[in-house]
Amino acid sequence: MDEIRKAIARHGNIWSPQTNTEMMELYEPLHAQRAPEFEATIEVEKGIKYGSDARHRVDVYRPARAPEPGVVRSALPVVVFFHGGGFTSGDTDITPSMHGNIGHFLASNGCIGILATYRLLPEARYPSGGEDVSLALRWVWDHVSQYGGDLARITAVGQSAGGAHLASALWDGHLHRAGQGVDLHLAGVVLLSPPMSYDLRLARRRANMLQYHNTDSDEYILDRTGVSVFSRYANATVDSKDNPALEPKLLLMVAELDSDEIVEANLAFVDAYRARYRRMPLFEVVAGHNHISYTLAIGLPEQDPVGRRVLAFATA
């Protein structure tokens, strides 16, 4: 644990692929040690297709249920996790034990945990991220009851790029269109360090966003960020106690050592939310962690502030 804390402090809020690699190398053996704990108690089904693309896959984690005659089982809360990866990488499994750590944590705490992936660059093109997230959530709505999930208690979680795509799904109309007349109701949404806007002065970010949006226009890109699509959606709704823009309930989290781009974009989102609704969204800072470490730490009792918070939010 001390080695992880020292590595987090050494990297500070400067993000790079090397940071990501080192964090995974440090956390993987800790999760690997715990893997045998879940073999008899968690059922896992991987690679379930939710669409036509090879990247349209979900993994389902659920508590193992021995049949007990005469016992009625209650439907379980559902948490759907969309990974990050800067629009270019990431998957439901990024190491032998991660992101399975998230699925195991959720299922071992009485939830149906679903890990979902989506199309990536260089093949992905806007708005594929929002469309894929919406299509995955439609699959969850149609099928999760077969796994013991409660349709009234579905929480969607998006980390980093996954959070950007989840924001697009929610506020740019993709989830509504995926419903095809069915109200794909979410009980809650958690956005973990999402790039709610982009610093296009950063060479890697600029190159990826130009490619993803298939444009050379900064204005076009910035008009499609989480802040922009939220503002349009919120301002188009009627201001009342039943305002659908205030549903589902929202939790926004950033790391103490997130990059300037992530922090500033999330503060801009908070300002847009507050200006529209005259109140703050739930907004929390994860102490002692960087952009990726708190996700990799989920399920480790001494390292995990976020898993328990997401669990409490999803089951409240």
Buried (B, 14 or more C-beta within 10 A) or exposed (E): EEEBEEBBEEBEBEBEEEBBEBBBEBBBEBBBEBEEEBEEEBBBEBEBEBBEBEBBBBBBBBBEEEEEEEEEEEBBBBBBBBBBBBBBBBBBBBBEBBBBBBBBBBBBBEBBBBBBBBBBBEEBEBBBBBBBBBBBBBBBBEBBBEBBBBBEBBBBBBBBBBBBBBBBBBBBBBBBBBBEEEEBEBBBBBBBBBBBBBBBEBEEBBEBBBBBBEBEEBEBBBEBBBBBBBBEBBEEEEEEEEEEBBEBBBBBBBBBBBBEBBBBBBEBBBEBBEEBBEEEBEBEEBEBBBBBBBBBBBBBEEBBBBBBBBBEBBBE
